[in-house]
Amino acid sequence: MERSQIPDTYKWKLEPIFADDAAFEASLSAMTKDRAMLASYQGKLSKPSELLACLELYFQTRLQTNKLTLYGNLRFDSHQKDTQAQALHEKSLDAMNALMAAASFIRQEILALDDAAVAKAYAAEPGLSKYKPYVDEVRRRRAHVLGAEAEKVLTLAEDNLWAEIDLNELPSDHEKTFKGLLADIPLPKIHDETNQEVQLTLSSFVKYRGSSDRRVRKEAVDALFGTLHQYRHALAGTLSGQIRRNVFLARARGYNTALEAYLHKDDIDPAVYKNLVSTIHANLAPLHRYMALRKRTMGVDELRIYDLYTPMVETVKTQFTYEQARDVLPKALAPLGEDYLSVLRQGLDPGNGWIDVYPHRDKDSGAFSASVFGLHPYVKMNYFNDVDDMSTLAHEFGHALHSHLSMNNQPYVTASYSMFNAEIASTFNEKLLSDYLIENAKSDAERLYLLNELVETIRTTIYRQTLFAEFEWLIHTAAEKGTPLTAEFFAKTYESLIRSYYGEHFTLGKDDGMEWAYIPHFYYKYYVFTYATGLSSGIALAQRVLSEGEQARNAYLGMLKGGSSKPPLDLLRDAGVDLSKPDAIAGAAKLLDDTLAKMEKILAAQKK
């Protein structure tokens, strides 16, 4: 389907950002002038009035540059083969990189002020108080800022440790090479369920991997993993380059490890990461129980990696059109209160321009939410009327409402929330929707299917993402110790994790260790663990709201409204979850165990 065939009502409206591409270009030009004006303050920030004027201009320029990146991203996302849209996207990223370079002196000069000088500046210029969170945050990391010449070199090396937007919006050259390599690797043809020869692609792989026909899913996995094995050295060289870049940037700034560096950016103690991994290892029994149940229920002699992504029970998928989803979601999310639901309904109404609903040719796959201060959030979907699409819709509106609440309760300086807390609101919504659908299931078969979906969510988002996180940690640690990062090393490391996580009821295939080679998360700079901590926290908070009511709800919404007014771990503790302790993660493992017990009970009843 072409984009022109979709009614305009179901497309996002970008006019609130820029009226058209010409307005984008005009703003792009203005930002060039503002960056030049910003440079005029260099060397003057010890004077309070100059510091205030500089910060006013900087945040004004940053906001406008954020609008450029948002517009460029959304334009290109829905017009992947449009060279003009691609050019706008690249120009917006260049503008953000240019701003980070132009503003690097601000850090240097703020850090050069001693505590007495900072206190004197606040007293002399009361207007500086609104920038105190920014100044404090810069000074929190002052031990890792270098001299002017060294900072210039790191800026030229596109250092991302001081980036003030999501690091994943700033892909490294290694990540771009990885994506290009995956796009150019020729995949073989396989045979579908009707035995027709079809071309395997990365997009169709997910479909065929989840086929109910075991021959088809085995052929798809063998074809992809076997092809990746053929290109293993190129793929290993690309990932090795990314890992060594991360280690270089961390060491250049005086961090002991890349883990410490990338978590310090969001003020996260590495102990939280290590707690996730150790707690999951202490709670592998429910996952092993699931592997045993899946093997038994599917009736296979050996449970293979290609058996993990197909429903193990009868598929009872209820279709939900987008309009039906607009009706269901407010009912499922009712525990969050009418104020939340009012904004949710506004965003779900496609006429309001928040959302781009349907897939079409030249639109990128997947879904996301994106926002910029002062405007409503945007949500990208590829909606196919499946129950999974409705779950994705709940997930993305969790992000969108988090952004909305933060932007409407915080000033611009503290309106952006940490990426560490980014996946909590989204997974919270998914959990409430799952509970609603299970409770309202029309039959045991439908309930069993939905319970299996919940189990799969926990497996793939908590256990699998923790496996990814542990792999990322292990290969960074190896690089830091001087271990050569070869294709063989990556494969053996990954294989050992699969064996440990999936246990004795799972049989490892000869190329299963190549799964690492097409996973983009390993280029995301210690981000993937937040999916696991996010869902664990979302589950814990959702259960707390359901059991404790208004007080727990208000505490949770307080976190969403908090932006970056406090460190992310403190905001989360205020809401009721402490990720320095095992409780939330162990609680998610218990939910998996309890859900398996419910499935086993229904399956036993069906056999009678």
TIBA-495034 format. One record per residue (C-alpha): x, y, z. Coordinates in steps of 0.05 Angstrom, whole numbers, padded with zeros to 5 digits, always signed. Example, Ala and Ser with C-alpha at 12.3 -4.5 7.8 and 13.67 -1.06 7.14 Angstrom:
2
+00246-00090+00156;+00273-00021+00143;
***
This chain:
608
+00000+00000+00000;+00024+00070-00016;+00021+00126+00036;-00026+00165-00010;-00077+00109-00003;-00083+00118+00073;-00133+00171+00096;-00098+00233+00122;-00135+00225+00188;-00090+00166+00205;-00025+00202+00191;+00013+00245+00241;+00011+00319+00230;+00080+00351+00231;+00057+00423+00223;+00062+00437+00298;+00136+00425+00291;+00148+00460+00224;+00096+00482+00174;+00135+00450+00117;+00205+00432+00094;+00220+00505+00078;+00206+00524+00150;+00253+00468+00172;+00307+00496+00127;+00296+00567+00154;+00303+00542+00225;+00365+00502+00206;+00396+00566+00179;+00376+00605+00242;+00409+00552+00286;+00474+00562+00248;+00472+00635+00268;+00452+00619+00340;+00511+00571+00347;+00557+00625+00322;+00527+00673+00373;+00537+00621+00427;+00611+00622+00413;+00614+00696+00431;+00605+00677+00504;+00666+00633+00506;+00715+00655+00560;+00663+00699+00594;+00622+00652+00638;+00656+00670+00702;+00613+00733+00700;+00543+00716+00726;+00506+00760+00675;+00544+00727+00617;+00531+00658+00645;+00457+00672+00648;+00454+00700+00578;+00494+00642+00551;+00449+00590+00583;+00387+00625+00558;+00414+00623+00487;+00439+00552+00494;+00373+00523+00518;+00335+00562+00465;+00381+00535+00412;+00377+00465+00440;+00301+00465+00439;+00299+00488+00367;+00351+00437+00348;+00310+00383+00382;+00252+00404+00338;+00297+00396+00277;+00316+00325+00297;+00244+00306+00312;+00218+00333+00246;+00275+00301+00207;+00265+00234+00241;+00189+00232+00230;+00194+00256+00158;+00246+00204+00140;+00212+00148+00179;+00150+00150+00135;+00188+00166+00070;+00248+00118+00072;+00263+00123-00002;+00253+00198-00007;+00321+00229-00017;+00297+00297+00007;+00270+00267+00071;+00335+00229+00081;+00374+00294+00071;+00331+00330+00123;+00344+00274+00172;+00419+00278+00161;+00419+00354+00166;+00382+00351+00232;+00432+00302+00262;+00489+00345+00236;+00457+00405+00270;+00454+00368+00337;+00527+00346+00331;+00546+00417+00313;+00509+00444+00374;+00544+00394+00420;+00611+00416+00392;+00594+00490+00396;+00569+00484+00468;+00627+00442+00495;+00660+00504+00525;+00600+00514+00570;+00618+00451+00608;+00690+00471+00613;+00675+00540+00641;+00621+00517+00690;+00669+00465+00716;+00724+00517+00723;+00681+00554+00775;+00692+00534+00847;+00633+00524+00894;+00639+00595+00922;+00637+00625+00852;+00575+00585+00834;+00540+00607+00898;+00559+00679+00883;+00532+00674+00813;+00464+00649+00838;+00461+00707+00887;+00480+00758+00834;+00432+00732+00781;+00368+00702+00810;+00348+00681+00739;+00403+00628+00741;+00363+00588+00791;+00322+00555+00736;+00386+00528+00707;+00411+00500+00773;+00392+00428+00756;+00433+00433+00692;+00493+00465+00727;+00490+00413+00783;+00486+00356+00733;+00547+00382+00695;+00586+00390+00759;+00566+00320+00782;+00610+00291+00728;+00666+00343+00733;+00718+00290+00749;+00709+00263+00679;+00716+00327+00639;+00784+00339+00607;+00823+00400+00586;+00802+00443+00528;+00846+00410+00476;+00828+00340+00498;+00754+00358+00497;+00762+00385+00427;+00793+00319+00404;+00737+00278+00436;+00685+00323+00403;+00718+00310+00336;+00715+00236+00353;+00640+00245+00362;+00642+00229+00436;+00571+00212+00458;+00581+00209+00534;+00559+00282+00540;+00504+00279+00488;+00440+00312+00514;+00393+00270+00473;+00381+00195+00470;+00448+00164+00451;+00412+00117+00403;+00393+00178+00361;+00468+00187+00348;+00489+00123+00313;+00564+00111+00308;+00597+00094+00242;+00603+00023+00267;+00528+00019+00277;+00516+00048+00208;+00564-00004+00179;+00528-00059+00216;+00461-00037+00188;+00490-00031+00118;+00523-00099+00124;+00458-00132+00146;+00421-00098+00089;+00471-00123+00037;+00481-00194+00061;+00443-00238+00011;+00396-00285+00047;+00373-00350+00014;+00304-00371-00006;+00264-00417+00038;+00199-00455+00031;+00135-00430+00064;+00078-00469+00094;+00051-00486+00024;+00121-00508+00003;+00127-00448-00043;+00196-00418-00050;+00200-00349-00018;+00256-00300-00007;+00278-00295+00065;+00289-00224+00090;+00304-00197+00159;+00232-00170+00160;+00201-00237+00141;+00247-00276+00187;+00205-00260+00248;+00143-00286+00213;+00174-00352+00190;+00211-00363+00255;+00143-00362+00289;+00109-00408+00239;+00065-00464+00266;+00099-00509+00215;+00163-00534+00248;+00196-00547+00180;+00186-00475+00160;+00212-00444+00224;+00273-00491+00225;+00289-00474+00154;+00283-00399+00168;+00329-00402+00229;+00379-00447+00196;+00381-00402+00135;+00392-00338+00174;+00441-00365+00225;+00479-00404+00172;+00486-00342+00129;+00509-00301+00188;+00561-00354+00201;+00588-00344+00131;+00596-00269+00145;+00617-00278+00217;+00685-00244+00211;+00658-00181+00180;+00602-00178+00232;+00651-00192+00288;+00698-00137+00264;+00641-00087+00263;+00617-00104+00333;+00688-00106+00358;+00698-00035+00331;+00637-00011+00369;+00658-00043+00434;+00729-00016+00430;+00702+00053+00414;+00659+00050+00477;+00719+00028+00518;+00763+00083+00488;+00713+00138+00504;+00704+00112+00575;+00779+00108+00588;+00791+00175+00556;+00746+00206+00609;+00778+00168+00666;+00726+00114+00678;+00748+00045+00699;+00699+00010+00652;+00650+00026+00596;+00594+00001+00641;+00611+00053+00693;+00616+00108+00641;+00550+00096+00605;+00511+00086+00670;+00543+00146+00703;+00512+00189+00648;+00444+00175+00680;+00470+00172+00751;+00460+00096+00756;+00503+00055+00802;+00533-00005+00762;+00510-00047+00821;+00439-00041+00793;+00463-00074+00728;+00499-00128+00766;+00439-00139+00811;+00396-00152+00750;+00443-00205+00723;+00455-00239+00790;+00380-00239+00808;+00361-00270+00742;+00414-00324+00751;+00384-00338+00820;+00315-00343+00788;+00327-00386+00726;+00284-00442+00753;+00218-00412+00727;+00249-00405+00658;+00273-00477+00660;+00203-00497+00682;+00176-00461+00621;+00224-00496+00574;+00201-00563+00603;+00128-00545+00595;+00138-00519+00524;+00176-00582+00504;+00123-00627+00535;+00063-00588+00507;+00092-00584+00437;+00109-00657+00438;+00180-00649+00410;+00238-00695+00426;+00286-00636+00427;+00266-00564+00442;+00305-00520+00395;+00314-00445+00388;+00264-00445+00330;+00212-00475+00376;+00212-00415+00423;+00174-00364+00381;+00113-00403+00359;+00052-00409+00404;+00056-00473+00445;-00019-00473+00454;-00078-00463+00407;-00076-00393+00377;-00139-00356+00397;-00124-00287+00370;-00180-00237+00374;-00175-00182+00322;-00179-00110+00346;-00186-00055+00295;-00153+00010+00312;-00221+00039+00331;-00235-00020+00376;-00167-00011+00409;-00186+00062+00423;-00244+00035+00463;-00207-00022+00499;-00145+00015+00523;-00180+00067+00567;-00218+00010+00600;-00154-00030+00612;-00117+00030+00639;-00174+00055+00683;-00134+00044+00747;-00091+00104+00726;-00149+00152+00736;-00191+00199+00694;-00138+00253+00685;-00091+00202+00652;-00148+00173+00611;-00169+00241+00584;-00100+00253+00554;-00097+00181+00529;-00163+00190+00491;-00138+00255+00461;-00075+00222+00436;-00111+00160+00409;-00158+00203+00368;-00122+00202+00300;-00154+00268+00282;-00110+00303+00333;-00047+00286+00294;-00007+00250+00349;-00004+00183+00313;+00016+00152+00247;-00026+00088+00248;-00018+00042+00188;+00040+00009+00151;+00055+00027+00078;+00109+00022+00027;+00172+00063+00046;+00151+00068+00119;+00202+00039+00168;+00181-00022+00209;+00167-00021+00283;+00138+00030+00330;+00162+00086+00375;+00142+00149+00412;+00180+00215+00404;+00170+00284+00432;+00199+00353+00441;+00183+00402+00496;+00123+00447+00484;+00089+00401+00434;+00046+00339+00440;+00083+00272+00434;+00083+00233+00369;+00070+00158+00363;+00091+00115+00304;+00054+00049+00293;+00048-00005+00240;-00021-00028+00260;-00047-00094+00231;-00109-00104+00275;-00075-00158+00317;-00079-00163+00393;-00003-00155+00393;-00012-00089+00356;-00059-00065+00411;-00007-00085+00463;+00045-00045+00424;-00003+00014+00422;-00010+00011+00498;+00066+00007+00504;+00079+00068+00460;+00025+00109+00493;+00059+00093+00559;+00120+00129+00531;+00077+00185+00502;+00039+00198+00567;+00104+00195+00607;+00131+00250+00561;+00066+00290+00565;+00063+00288+00641;+00136+00305+00648;+00133+00363+00599;+00070+00391+00631;+00097+00388+00702;+00170+00406+00693;+00207+00465+00662;+00246+00451+00599;+00311+00441+00637;+00284+00381+00676;+00229+00357+00629;+00269+00301+00596;+00268+00236+00635;+00326+00188+00641;+00330+00131+00591;+00337+00085+00651;+00264+00099+00670;+00240+00103+00598;+00212+00032+00593;+00173+00032+00658;+00110+00070+00637;+00106+00030+00572;+00111-00038+00605;+00064-00016+00662;+00011-00004+00609;+00025-00071+00576;+00015-00107+00643;-00052-00073+00657;-00076-00090+00586;-00054-00162+00595;-00091-00168+00661;-00154-00138+00629;-00153-00185+00569;-00140-00247+00612;-00196-00227+00660;-00245-00216+00602;-00225-00278+00562;-00286-00313+00533;-00259-00384+00540;-00204-00425+00574;-00171-00432+00506;-00167-00357+00498;-00144-00348+00570;-00090-00401+00560;-00065-00365+00498;-00063-00298+00534;-00027-00329+00593;+00024-00357+00545;+00032-00287+00515;+00047-00260+00585;+00097-00315+00596;+00130-00299+00530;+00133-00225+00548;+00170-00241+00612;+00216-00290+00576;+00234-00244+00518;+00235-00177+00555;+00265-00197+00622;+00303-00261+00613;+00325-00253+00540;+00343-00179+00547;+00383-00196+00610;+00419-00249+00569;+00434-00194+00519;+00456-00148+00575;+00502-00201+00604;+00532-00215+00535;+00544-00140+00526;+00577-00136+00594;+00621-00198+00582;+00647-00174+00514;+00662-00104+00540;+00698-00134+00600;+00737-00179+00552;+00758-00118+00511;+00779-00082+00574;+00823-00141+00593;+00855-00142+00524;+00820-00206+00499;+00815-00208+00423;+00742-00199+00402;+00736-00252+00348;+00676-00285+00316;+00694-00349+00353;+00697-00313+00420;+00629-00280+00408;+00597-00345+00388;+00625-00386+00446;+00606-00332+00496;+00535-00328+00469;+00528-00404+00467;+00547-00410+00541;+00494-00360+00560;+00440-00396+00520;+00458-00461+00556;+00455-00429+00624;+00391-00390+00613;+00349-00443+00578;+00373-00503+00617;+00373-00578+00608;+00307-00582+00570;+00334-00540+00513;+00379-00567+00457;+00431-00521+00427;+00438-00519+00351;+00505-00515+00315;+00496-00442+00293;+00454-00416+00352;+00515-00380+00377;+00510-00334+00316;+00446-00301+00341;+00487-00244+00368;+00507-00224+00298;+00441-00192+00277;+00419-00162+00344;+00423-00085+00340;+00420-00077+00416;+00494-00090+00423;+00507-00023+00390;+00463+00015+00439;+00515+00030+00493;+00490-00008+00554;+00417+00007+00541;+00386-00062+00532;+00385-00078+00607;+00333-00023+00616;+00282-00066+00580;+00289-00118+00635;+00291-00069+00693;+00235-00030+00660;+00187-00090+00655;+00206-00115+00724;+00191-00045+00752;+00128-00039+00710;+00101-00105+00736;+00117-00087+00808;+00085-00018+00802;+00024-00044+00766;+00012-00096+00820;+00022-00043+00873;-00029+00004+00841;-00080-00052+00834;-00071-00075+00906;-00061-00008+00942;-00104+00040+00900;-00101+00116+00899;-00039+00127+00942;+00002+00079+00899;-00026+00109+00835;-00008+00179+00856;+00063+00157+00874;+00070+00124+00806;+00043+00185+00769;+00089+00228+00811;+00148+00190+00780;+00120+00203+00710;+00113+00277+00726;+00182+00282+00756;+00222+00285+00691;+00295+00291+00713;+00280+00333+00775;+00313+00277+00816;+00361+00221+00798;+00323+00165+00763;+00334+00114+00819;+00306+00163+00870;+00244+00177+00828;+00233+00102+00821;+00242+00091+00896;+00191+00146+00909;+00143+00107+00865;+00155+00043+00905;+00211+00004+00871;+00284-00002+00892;+00326-00034+00837;+00388-00038+00881;+00351-00097+00913;+00327-00162+00881;+00254-00154+00900;+00223-00127+00834;+00263-00174+00790;+00249-00234+00834;+00176-00212+00835;+00174-00216+00759;+00204-00286+00762;+00150-00306+00812;+00097-00279+00765;+00126-00323+00711;+00123-00383+00758;+00052-00367+00780;+00029-00358+00708;+00059-00425+00688;+00020-00457+00744;-00044-00428+00716;-00027-00453+00647;-00011-00523+00673;-00078-00525+00709;-00117-00507+00645;-00076-00556+00603;-00089-00612+00653;-00164-00597+00651;-00164-00598+00575;-00135-00669+00576;-00193-00696+00618;
***
